[in-house]
Amino acid sequence: MKQTLNRLINHEILEKEDAKQILVNIAKGDYNTSQIAAFLTVYMMRSITIEELEGFRDALLELCLAVDLSHYNPIDLCGTGGDGKDTFNISTLASFVTAGAGVKVTKHGNYGVSSKCGSSNVMEFLGIRFSNEADFLKKSIDEASICVLHAPLFHPAMKNVAPIRKELGVKTFFNMLGPMVNPAFPKNQMVGVFNLELARMYGYLYQNTEKNFTVLHALDGYDEISLTGNTKTISRNTESMLKPSDFGVSAISQTDIVGGSDVADSAQIFLNILNGKGTEPQNNVVCANAGVAIATVEGLTPKEGFEKAKESLLGGKGLVALKKLQELSV
């Protein structure tokens, strides 16, 4: 690791295979916590290359506990986090709305590191059981149209990194990797990223897979469609700019979509929205994200996807999916 750190400090870049091997070595426990923290810190101070990101991704996918849910043709709605915006749990809510609309979802998530309340924090608070048992996950997706894949249960390689990430408390390159390493290997993906450079990297890497994907970045910094302005989208065949008017709604302000002060507060916002008690901006931002996910799978326009999402949310179908998952978790 000392040699690698010296190379990185001297602004050298790692080959794909070197990057992959370092993550394998981290997983094996070959490095101490100071070395791992230094390695993570270097990447906060310089850009990651496509080759490095690809090597890190390949290592985690090889080391993960894979679960085969391909029969369901699911989608994952996942953001990198790390945008510093502290919104409510938009992509997790959008996942339940998408499931309510009849599109199967394999939701990959984790505890918040750089945010107050990650996807897993709110799911755990609401009584969702985390499991890596294939039978439980299949039962969840059969009955609720959604299963929750809590990252630490599928990525044993991360056990040496998780406490260091928590202590650092800021975004690291593992934020960039999260959406890429869903252990169900879903063929459909809607992923939000925290900057345009990363959006282009994701687009490039996904072009070399069989994925059906939409990569998103809101131009004012959000790792999801925020409706506070325009959103850049990259898919297999097109790049475009999504405006709030494309969904038939008006732009909203940043204060409309702020999250809770703690996990309990965040969970209450979550339940309010699924119970039909959300504000119009909250509902619209959830349905915009769910709508693009639905559109990605079903080949619809964003507006058509948005209308299906709205029907799911306001018709209580997203809430039914949550309640079913809660029942199965008992």
C-alpha positions as CSV (number, residue, x, y, z in Angstrom):
1,M,0.0,0.0,0.0
2,K,2.9,2.4,0.7
3,Q,4.1,2.1,-2.9
4,T,0.5,2.7,-4.2
5,L,0.0,5.7,-2.0
6,N,3.3,7.2,-3.2
7,R,2.2,6.6,-6.8
8,L,-1.2,8.3,-6.2
9,I,0.4,11.2,-4.3
10,N,2.6,11.8,-7.3
11,H,-0.5,12.0,-9.5
12,E,0.0,8.7,-11.2
13,I,-3.1,6.7,-12.1
14,L,-3.7,3.0,-11.4
15,E,-4.3,0.4,-14.1
16,K,-7.6,-1.3,-14.0
17,E,-6.1,-4.6,-12.7
18,D,-4.1,-2.7,-10.0
19,A,-7.2,-1.0,-8.8
20,K,-9.0,-4.3,-8.7
21,Q,-6.2,-6.0,-6.7
22,I,-6.1,-3.2,-4.1
23,L,-9.8,-3.7,-3.3
24,V,-9.3,-7.5,-3.1
25,N,-6.4,-6.9,-0.7
26,I,-8.6,-4.5,1.4
27,A,-11.2,-7.3,1.6
28,K,-8.6,-9.8,2.7
29,G,-7.5,-7.4,5.5
30,D,-4.0,-6.8,4.1
31,Y,-4.0,-3.1,5.1
32,N,-4.4,-1.3,8.4
33,T,-7.0,1.3,9.0
34,S,-4.6,4.2,8.6
35,Q,-3.6,3.0,5.2
36,I,-7.2,2.5,4.1
37,A,-8.1,5.9,5.3
38,A,-5.2,7.5,3.4
39,F,-6.2,5.6,0.3
40,L,-9.8,6.9,0.5
41,T,-8.6,10.4,1.3
42,V,-6.4,10.6,-1.8
43,Y,-9.5,10.1,-4.0
44,M,-11.2,13.0,-2.3
45,M,-8.5,15.2,-3.5
46,R,-8.1,14.0,-7.1
47,S,-10.5,12.7,-9.8
48,I,-11.0,9.0,-10.3
49,T,-10.3,7.6,-13.8
50,I,-12.6,5.3,-15.7
51,E,-10.1,2.5,-15.4
52,E,-9.8,2.8,-11.7
53,L,-13.6,2.9,-11.2
54,E,-14.0,-0.1,-13.4
55,G,-11.3,-2.0,-11.5
56,F,-12.9,-1.2,-8.1
57,R,-16.3,-2.2,-9.5
58,D,-15.1,-5.5,-10.9
59,A,-13.5,-6.4,-7.6
60,L,-16.7,-5.8,-5.5
61,L,-18.9,-7.6,-8.0
62,E,-16.6,-10.6,-8.0
63,L,-16.4,-10.7,-4.2
64,C,-20.2,-10.1,-3.6
65,L,-22.8,-12.7,-2.6
66,A,-24.8,-12.7,-5.8
67,V,-28.5,-13.4,-5.9
68,D,-30.3,-14.3,-9.1
69,L,-33.5,-12.4,-9.5
70,S,-33.2,-12.0,-13.3
71,H,-36.4,-13.8,-13.9
72,Y,-38.3,-10.7,-12.6
73,N,-36.5,-8.3,-15.0
74,P,-36.2,-5.8,-12.1
75,I,-34.8,-2.3,-11.9
76,D,-32.7,-0.6,-9.2
77,L,-33.3,3.0,-8.4
78,C,-30.2,4.2,-6.6
79,G,-28.3,7.4,-6.1
80,T,-24.6,7.7,-5.3
81,G,-25.4,10.1,-2.4
82,G,-22.7,12.6,-1.6
83,D,-24.5,15.5,-3.1
84,G,-24.6,17.3,0.2
85,K,-28.3,18.2,-0.3
86,D,-29.9,16.3,2.6
87,T,-33.2,15.7,0.8
88,F,-35.8,13.2,2.1
89,N,-35.4,9.6,0.9
90,I,-36.6,10.3,-2.7
91,S,-35.1,7.3,-4.5
92,T,-36.3,4.9,-1.8
93,L,-39.9,6.3,-2.0
94,A,-39.7,6.2,-5.8
95,S,-38.8,2.5,-5.5
96,F,-42.0,1.7,-3.7
97,V,-44.0,3.8,-6.1
98,T,-42.4,2.0,-9.0
99,A,-43.2,-1.3,-7.4
100,G,-46.8,-0.2,-6.9
101,A,-47.0,0.5,-10.6
102,G,-46.2,-3.1,-11.3
103,V,-42.4,-2.8,-12.1
104,K,-40.3,-5.2,-10.0
105,V,-37.6,-3.5,-8.0
106,T,-34.3,-4.8,-6.4
107,K,-33.5,-1.8,-4.2
108,H,-29.8,-1.7,-3.2
109,G,-29.1,0.5,-0.2
110,N,-27.0,1.2,2.8
111,Y,-26.9,3.3,5.9
112,G,-26.2,7.0,5.4
113,V,-22.5,7.9,5.5
114,S,-22.4,11.5,4.2
115,S,-26.2,12.1,4.8
116,K,-28.3,12.0,8.0
117,C,-30.5,9.1,6.9
118,G,-29.7,6.6,4.2
119,S,-32.1,4.2,2.5
120,S,-31.2,1.4,5.0
121,N,-31.7,3.7,8.0
122,V,-35.3,4.5,7.1
123,M,-36.1,0.9,6.0
124,E,-34.8,-0.5,9.3
125,F,-36.7,2.1,11.3
126,L,-39.9,1.0,9.5
127,G,-39.4,-2.6,10.4
128,I,-38.1,-4.0,7.1
129,R,-36.0,-7.1,7.7
130,F,-32.6,-7.2,5.9
131,S,-31.7,-10.6,4.5
132,N,-29.5,-12.2,1.9
133,E,-31.5,-15.4,1.7
134,A,-32.7,-15.9,-1.9
135,D,-36.0,-17.5,-0.8
136,F,-37.0,-14.4,1.3
137,L,-36.0,-12.0,-1.4
138,K,-38.0,-13.9,-4.0
139,K,-41.0,-14.0,-1.7
140,S,-40.6,-10.2,-1.2
141,I,-40.5,-9.5,-4.9
142,D,-43.3,-11.9,-5.6
143,E,-45.7,-10.5,-3.1
144,A,-44.6,-6.8,-2.7
145,S,-42.9,-6.3,-6.2
146,I,-39.8,-5.1,-4.3
147,C,-37.0,-6.5,-2.2
148,V,-34.4,-4.6,-0.2
149,L,-30.8,-5.6,-0.7
150,H,-28.9,-4.1,2.3
151,A,-25.3,-3.7,1.0
152,P,-23.3,-5.0,4.0
153,L,-25.0,-8.4,3.8
154,F,-23.9,-8.9,0.2
155,H,-20.5,-7.2,0.3
156,P,-18.4,-8.9,2.9
157,A,-15.4,-7.2,1.3
158,M,-16.6,-3.9,2.8
159,K,-16.5,-4.9,6.4
160,N,-12.9,-3.4,6.8
161,V,-14.0,-0.2,5.1
162,A,-17.4,0.5,6.7
163,P,-16.2,1.8,10.1
164,I,-13.6,4.0,8.4
165,R,-16.2,5.5,6.1
166,K,-18.4,6.2,9.1
167,E,-15.6,7.9,11.0
168,L,-14.6,10.0,8.0
169,G,-18.3,11.0,7.5
170,V,-17.7,12.4,4.0
171,K,-18.3,11.0,0.5
172,T,-15.6,8.7,-0.8
173,F,-15.2,6.8,-4.1
174,F,-17.4,4.1,-2.5
175,N,-20.3,6.5,-3.0
176,M,-19.5,6.3,-6.7
177,L,-19.5,2.5,-6.6
178,G,-22.7,1.8,-4.7
179,P,-25.1,1.8,-7.6
180,M,-22.8,-0.2,-9.8
181,V,-22.5,-3.2,-7.5
182,N,-26.1,-4.4,-6.9
183,P,-25.7,-8.1,-6.1
184,A,-28.8,-9.0,-8.1
185,F,-27.1,-7.6,-11.3
186,P,-30.4,-6.0,-12.5
187,K,-30.6,-5.5,-16.2
188,N,-32.4,-2.2,-15.7
189,Q,-31.0,0.7,-13.7
190,M,-31.9,4.3,-12.9
191,V,-29.0,5.9,-11.2
192,G,-28.5,9.4,-10.0
193,V,-24.9,10.8,-9.6
194,F,-23.5,13.8,-7.8
195,N,-21.6,15.4,-10.8
196,L,-21.6,15.5,-14.6
197,E,-18.1,14.0,-14.8
198,L,-19.4,10.9,-13.0
199,A,-22.5,10.8,-15.1
200,R,-20.4,10.5,-18.2
201,M,-18.3,7.8,-16.6
202,Y,-21.4,5.8,-15.7
203,G,-22.7,6.2,-19.2
204,Y,-19.4,5.0,-20.7
205,L,-19.2,2.0,-18.4
206,Y,-22.8,1.0,-18.8
207,Q,-22.5,1.2,-22.6
208,N,-20.2,-1.8,-22.3
209,T,-22.7,-3.9,-20.5
210,E,-26.2,-5.3,-21.4
211,K,-27.9,-2.9,-19.0
212,N,-30.9,-0.8,-19.9
213,F,-30.1,2.3,-18.1
214,T,-30.8,6.0,-17.4
215,V,-28.1,8.0,-15.6
216,L,-29.3,11.3,-14.0
217,H,-27.7,14.4,-12.6
218,A,-29.6,17.6,-11.7
219,L,-27.6,20.6,-13.0
220,D,-27.9,22.3,-9.6
221,G,-26.1,19.4,-7.9
222,Y,-28.7,16.7,-6.9
223,D,-28.0,13.0,-7.5
224,E,-31.7,12.6,-8.6
225,I,-34.4,14.5,-10.4
226,S,-35.0,17.4,-8.0
227,L,-37.5,19.5,-10.1
228,T,-35.6,22.5,-8.8
229,G,-34.2,22.9,-12.3
230,N,-33.1,20.9,-15.3
231,T,-31.7,17.3,-15.2
232,K,-29.1,15.8,-17.5
233,T,-30.0,12.3,-18.5
234,I,-27.8,9.7,-20.3
235,S,-29.2,6.4,-21.6
236,R,-28.0,3.8,-24.1
237,N,-29.2,5.7,-27.2
238,T,-29.7,9.2,-26.1
239,E,-28.6,12.2,-24.0
240,S,-31.1,14.8,-23.1
241,M,-32.2,17.5,-20.7
242,L,-35.3,16.9,-18.6
243,K,-37.2,20.0,-17.5
244,P,-40.0,20.1,-14.9
245,S,-42.4,21.0,-17.7
246,D,-41.6,17.6,-19.4
247,F,-43.6,16.1,-16.5
248,G,-46.3,18.7,-16.8
249,V,-45.3,20.3,-13.5
250,S,-43.7,23.6,-12.3
251,A,-40.2,24.0,-10.9
252,I,-40.0,23.8,-7.1
253,S,-37.6,25.3,-4.5
254,Q,-34.9,23.4,-2.6
255,T,-36.7,23.9,0.7
256,D,-39.6,21.9,-0.7
257,I,-37.6,18.6,-0.6
258,V,-35.4,18.9,2.5
259,G,-35.2,15.7,4.6
260,G,-35.8,15.1,8.3
261,S,-33.5,16.1,11.1
262,D,-33.0,12.5,12.2
263,V,-34.1,9.0,11.2
264,A,-37.5,9.2,13.0
265,D,-38.3,12.5,11.3
266,S,-37.2,11.1,7.9
267,A,-39.4,8.0,8.4
268,Q,-42.4,10.2,9.2
269,I,-41.9,12.2,6.0
270,F,-41.6,8.8,4.2
271,L,-44.9,7.5,5.6
272,N,-46.7,10.8,5.1
273,I,-45.9,10.8,1.4
274,L,-46.9,7.1,0.9
275,N,-50.1,7.7,2.8
276,G,-51.1,10.5,0.4
277,K,-50.3,13.3,2.8
278,G,-47.3,14.6,1.0
279,T,-47.1,18.1,-0.3
280,E,-47.5,18.6,-4.1
281,P,-43.8,19.3,-4.6
282,Q,-42.9,16.2,-2.6
283,N,-45.3,14.0,-4.5
284,N,-44.1,15.4,-7.8
285,V,-40.4,14.8,-7.2
286,V,-41.1,11.2,-6.1
287,C,-43.2,10.6,-9.1
288,A,-40.7,12.2,-11.5
289,N,-38.0,9.8,-10.3
290,A,-40.4,6.8,-10.3
291,G,-41.7,7.9,-13.6
292,V,-38.3,7.8,-15.3
293,A,-37.6,4.4,-13.7
294,I,-41.0,3.0,-15.1
295,A,-40.2,4.7,-18.5
296,T,-36.8,3.1,-18.5
297,V,-38.2,-0.4,-18.1
298,E,-41.4,0.0,-20.2
299,G,-40.0,2.2,-23.0
300,L,-42.4,5.1,-22.2
301,T,-41.9,8.9,-22.3
302,P,-41.0,10.5,-19.0
303,K,-44.5,12.1,-18.9
304,E,-46.2,8.7,-19.5
305,G,-44.0,7.2,-16.7
306,F,-44.9,10.1,-14.4
307,E,-48.6,9.6,-14.9
308,K,-48.3,5.9,-14.0
309,A,-46.2,6.8,-10.9
310,K,-48.8,9.4,-9.9
311,E,-51.5,6.7,-10.1
312,S,-49.5,4.3,-8.0
313,L,-48.7,6.9,-5.3
314,L,-52.1,8.6,-5.0
315,G,-53.9,5.2,-5.4
316,G,-52.0,3.9,-2.4
317,K,-50.3,1.2,-4.3
318,G,-46.8,2.2,-3.1
319,L,-48.1,2.0,0.5
320,V,-49.5,-1.5,-0.2
321,A,-46.0,-2.6,-1.3
322,L,-44.4,-1.2,1.9
323,K,-47.1,-2.8,4.1
324,K,-46.6,-6.1,2.4
325,L,-42.8,-5.9,3.0
326,Q,-43.4,-5.0,6.6
327,E,-45.7,-8.1,7.0
328,L,-43.1,-10.4,5.4
329,S,-40.4,-9.0,7.8
330,V,-42.2,-10.0,11.0
